[in-house]
Amino acid sequence: MVFTLDRKPVRVHAQSDRKVRVPLRFFDEREALIIAAAVARIFPSDETGPGAPEGGVILYIDRQLASPYGRDRFRYTRPPFEEGVPEQGYQGKATPRELYREGLVSLAGFDRLPPVEQDTRLREIEATYFFQLLRQHTIEGMFSDPMHGGNTDLIGWQIIGFPGPQMSWANHIDQHYGQAHRPQPMSLSDVVGHKVKPWEDLE
Amino acid sequence: MKTLPRTDVVIVGGGWTGLLLAKELGARTSQSVVVLERGGPRQTADYFEGMDELDYAIRLRLMQDVSKETVTFRHTMKERALPIRQFSSFLPGTGMGGSGEHWNGMTPRFLPITFEMRTRTLERYGAGRLPANHALQDWGITYDELEPYYTRAEQLLGISGAGSSPLEGPRSAGYPTPPLKMGYFPTLFAEAAQSLGYHPFPTPSANLSTAYRNPDGIVRPPCQYCGYCDRFGCMVGAKAQPTNTLLPVIRRQKHVSLRTGANVRRVRHQDGKATGVLYVDANGEEIFQPADLVVLASWTLNNTRLLLLSKIGQPYDPVSGKGQVGRNLTHQANARAPILFFDRPLNQFMGSGANGVTIRDFDGDNFDHSGVDFIGGAAISAPALGYRPIANFGVVPPSVKARWGSEWKKAAIESFDRAASFILAGEHLAYRTNFLDPDPTYRDSHGDPLLRMTMDWNDNERNLIRFMTTKMVEVGRAMGAREIATPPLRSYDVQTYKSSHLQGGTMIGPSPENAVLNPWLQHWQYSNLFILGASSFPQNPSGNPTLTVLAQTMRTADAIVSRYLKRPGPLA
């Protein structure tokens, strides 16, 4: 399954001919296949349901890296860059784009490995800031509003029973105690009635 | 540099305190008032399209632009301070309304002991119980003096709540509106806490339970429990925000003008008097605004920074203990813990910022401290503030070790709506070693030094959180939790969100010896300079600061109108 820019999933034989038919903004095809394979191990498609491949996480990450976020628009990036104690947070000079480019080097050939070996490779880099970012972006790609490129057909929200940004629970907040209340999820555009532009397309 | 015509009053910062003072002066005097806000304009309509977790809660669209200005942080003087390159631990707002736009709306009153913490602790437990290096001080005002202003602040915002707790100070009036409808998690907490002999009550809330008309005639609608308060603006105006509660009144006032995009860099002064402020406007032009009265209302850290950069008052020196500006930095010892795992769904996506139940049985000196290894206490609440998936997905019970892959995914999906945490809002004592000063290395986009935070938790906070955690595990078991995670408080870190309740730096106090401000929030030496906000707090009480900050501002507004303007000079 691949995705077009207007968010329509299209079923093609992507797995067999190893082509990514997504209009990529940041990655090249080889890079996208590697990152797609890595996030598929972090949040796999398995017996508990769909995962990062169905959620379009790769498309989300690609758009974020192409956006101002990818070049560190939202971080204080004045020098000097010094190493600190962990509680001082990430102090590196590398932008998210640069961290991915470096990370991709450590994951060369990743997409062609069998799953067990893929997991071993990921465990080797588990402690790196790049992996932390990859894991965080996987969660963001699964569970952010679909206008950002992931969470295709609200699949992430359906998996966990999150209904999206709806206007009112005033008739429900003190009801359903102990019972799951699971209304049909809605995206922000569904709720406000028109297309909403994500910040990455405005800045 | 351009010099503008003189104004009577200039107010730096368009948040809760700055706009409240502007509104009071606009209503009760003919003073010309200029409010300078460095961010852009905001209004309720802006928030309609804003229910997006990624842009607002993760990328922090309503917050200060960290790429232009941040603060540096180190634990102790031995460490090298490095910039907080992304805000996480606390979230300074920007734009009209300031942090009052994205807050949750929890509005407890402080306990009476808060204002006399040092005296009452000494009286009851003796000097031996005060931790080494503490810098505890009384406020120089009492709960009773502030009480009428608490009532006025509650009526301004329409606070929803119930009754009068025997564990809190006396109230001269009830809450203006009844409590919110309660979510499931707080309801479970209330039942369990009651069964254990505690005194649960609805968390006082600036999110309205019913439509409300305040004394200024401003009408706001009831809360819809959509769950988008924390880090968002309210798209219906049910959550009191400066832009929906104060701005509509100010817009009708002839003598108050608002300027956005005005970033104040210095307070100018001569011969012990402030003469005005220097700012950079949205086009980058340097402008001097002369004023007879200067008011800083620009949040804790920036109030302190403006004094330091303007060279007003004596900077605090941690070695000698002398000097006032920058001392008593505190950050509420908040823990989002313990985390409870249930076998039932909680529907935690519903809620509102202040929806919840609180107990104050372990707050202040409401319990005997003779047998414990700390002083102070915590307000403990079970919130239903609207769980969102990016922030809350991935939390798994302690028995699951995986952090990615199938095992983690399965546990995280299962736990997503079956886990919830209490908020332990712990007091943070003031210490001689926790303070603010100018950073020697890092600068903002104008080339001014960043502010440097030197701060760490001490044993008092760690012991306090450990004690509260033990008590809350008992409550959690009574609520039917099947697993409970109890992360301890270690060293202060800048990566995990605690609260935006940073306090201190321009401390209030009965004597100019160790305080910047007199009890009227007036500078002890520069009598035409007032400083509003939680930068005045000598130490960090257990609760959310906004209501107290508003009450203090109203008291100061009264003093300015009835005394200062008639005879400018020191009020104390």
Interface residues (C-beta under 8 A of the other chain):
Chain A: R41 I42 F43 P44 D46 T48 G49 G51 Y69 D72 R73 F74 R75 Y76 T77 R78 P80 E82 G84 V85 P86 E87 Q88 G89 Y90 Q91 D119 L122 R135 T138 I139 E140 M142 F143 S144 D145 M147 H148 G156 W157 I159 I160 G161 F162 P163 P165 Q166 M167 S168 W169 A170 H172 I173 D174 H176 Y177 G178 Q179 A180 H181 L188 V191 V192 V196 P198 W199
Chain B: F48 E49 M51 D52 E53 L54 D55 I58 R59 L60 R61 V66 S67 E69 T70 F73 R74 H75 E79 R80 L82 P83 I84 R85 Q86 S88 K181 M182 G183 Y184 T187 P222 C223 Q224 Y225 C226 G227 Y228 R344 P345 N347 F349 M350 G351 N355 A384 R388 P389 I390 F393 G394 R403 W404 G405 S406 K409 K410 I413 F416 D417 T441 Y442 R443 S491 Y492 D493 V494 Q495
